Amino acid sequence: MHPHSRRWHQLDHVIIRRRQLCSLKQCRSMHSADCGADHALVRCKLQITLMKFHQIRPKPLSLVDVSSTRVSPRNQRFQQLLSSKLDSATLPADPTVAWCTTCDVIMSSALEAYGQRSKVQPDWFRDNIDLLPAVAAKRSARLKVTVRNSHTAMRRLR
């Protein structure tokens, strides 16, 4: 309160960035708080949300090329590798560790016999090569429309 005019004046302020203004929920001055000065205690309530940090994705597991399982020499190679690796591997008494060891042996022998799959999804457009004339006709029609750029050209194409 001003000593002569007896009016209350706010002397203290809260400084906040404009982009964080939406996190400010309530701001008020506490005149009854004794600060030992002519200033009022300013109290602000903020809602703070933590930013999500992007985690690095782990490297995906190698996938076996299952399309090559139709070839019988590769199947025989896989059987030979699997039997030799299982004979040489010592399995522990713990069933979970034994299962993990067995899975690793099977996966490594399958990758060695059949190879790694190069692509997750097959190229659909390359497999349907008979669509190329239709795509070429569509491109030429679109090119004609963009060159002329008129409503009559669009009506003729419909």
N, C-alpha and C positions, 0 to 999 in steps of 0.2 A: 504494500500500500504506500502510495506516495505520501510523505509527511504533511505536505501543505494542501494538496487537492483531495486527499483521502480516497483516491481511486486506486483500484488494483491494476497493476501492470505485470504482464508476463515478461520476466527478464531472462529466463532460461528457455532454451529451445532444444529440440532434438534434430540432429542432422541425419538424413537418410537419403540413399540414392533413389532416383525416381523409379527405376525398374524394380526396386524392392519395396516400393510404397504399398503394394498390395499385401505384403506380409505384415504390415503394421495393423494390429487389431484394435488396440485401445491406447490412448495417450492422455494423461491427465496430470495436473500439478497438485501436489500435496501441500497445501498451505499450512496445515497444522503440524507438519514435521519440523522439528527444531534442528536447523542445519548450522546455527551459530552465525548466520549471515542474513542479509536481506533477500537472499535468493530462496526460491521455493524448490522443493524436491520434485523432479519430474519423473514420472513412472510411465513406462511404455511396455505394452505386451506385444510380442512378436510371435508370429507363427513361422518357424524355420523348418524348411524341408531340405533334406540333404540331397545333393546331386548324385545320381547313379553313375558309378564308374563302369566303363565298359571293360569287361573281362576278356582276356585273350582266349579265344576258343582253342581247345586242344586239337592237335593234329588228328584228323580222322583216321580210323583204322583202315588198313589195306584190305581191299575187297578182292576176292578170288574171281577170276574170269570163268564163270560157270558155263559159258557157251562152249568152252573147249573140253567139257567133260564128255562130249559125244565121241571124241577121238579115243579109240581103244589103247593105242600106245601110251597116251598120257595117263589113262586110268591105271595101266600096269605100272608105270613109273611112280604114280602116287602110292599104290599098294606097297611097292618095294621100299620107298622112302619112309612110309608110315611104320612098316614092320621093323625096319632097321633102327629108327629113332625111338620107337617104343621099347625095343629090346635094350637099347643103350641107356635109356632114361631110368633113373631110380626114383620110385614113387614113395613119398613120405607116408607116415602113418596117419597124419591128419587128412580127413577126406576132402576138405575144402582146398587145401594146398595141392593135394593129388589131382583134383579135378582141374584146377588152374594149370597145372603142369601138363596134363593130358590135352587140354584145349590149346595150349601154346604149341605143343608138338604137332597136333593135327593141323593147325592153321599154318605153321611154318612149312610143313611138308606139302600142303595144298598150294601155297603160294609158289613153292619151288617147282612143283610138278605142272600146275596149270597156268601160272603167271598171274600178274596183277591186272585187274580190270582198269582200262584207261579212262572210260567215261561212265558216269553214273547213269545217264539217260541216253538212249540211242538218238541219233540225229533223224528226226521224223521227216524233215524236208528232203534230206538226201535219199531216204528210203522211198518216198513218193515222188520220184523224178518225173512222172507223167503229168505233174501239175505245172511244169515250167512253161508250156505254151499259154496256159490260162493266165499265169502271172505276167508273162510278157505282153499279152493283150491288154490286161488291166493297166500296166504301166504306160503303154502307148496311149490308151484312152485318157489317162490322167494327165499325161504330158500335153495332149491336144487341148484339154480343158484349161490348163494353166497358161498355155501360150495364148489362146484366144481370150480367155477370161471374160466370157460374156454369158448371159442367161440363155441365149439361144443355143449355145454349144452344149450347155447342161441339159436342155430339153431334148436335143437330138440324141444324146447318149442314153437317155432313159427309155 
